[in-house]
């Protein structure tokens, strides 16, 4: 029997081997994107990349550089022009690299925890709704604050859950409802 979306007689028997291989690859990629480990790794990797760029940008905008007087690990003379340009650049780039690496690790960690938790909750509940993101946000916020005590865990849970709910509600909003868009 032919495909309902293609021309009659264009079933699997009439496909050339290259088309069959392409269809198998598409099915493989779709099944990989439905698995929780793949979503977790992808979110962690993308969070790592975005965090690295964010850290690099924020480090370039920071005014409390190691060249300032009184900074730990800084030159501390207060006379930046007396330091050779090459040394200034070396110190600045090292600081930017440290900041970028730190942000990348944090964003990747948060992204992996959130995506993995949301995927597990979605699989357990067998629903794709706002509650999954809120519960995953609550778990992620509490997990990140676990070393600071129960009050910090409650605040982390509430903060991440509220942020997840706001982002998820905005992303699920109908695109043709311009009056409900808070940004426009």
Secondary structure as UniProt FT lines:
FT   TURN            4..5
FT   TURN            8..9
FT   HELIX           12..14
FT   HELIX           17..33
FT   HELIX           36..61
FT   TURN            66..67
FT   TURN            69..70
FT   TURN            72..73
FT   HELIX           80..82
FT   HELIX           85..125
FT   HELIX           130..144
FT   HELIX           146..148
FT   HELIX           150..172
FT   TURN            175..176
FT   TURN            179..180
//
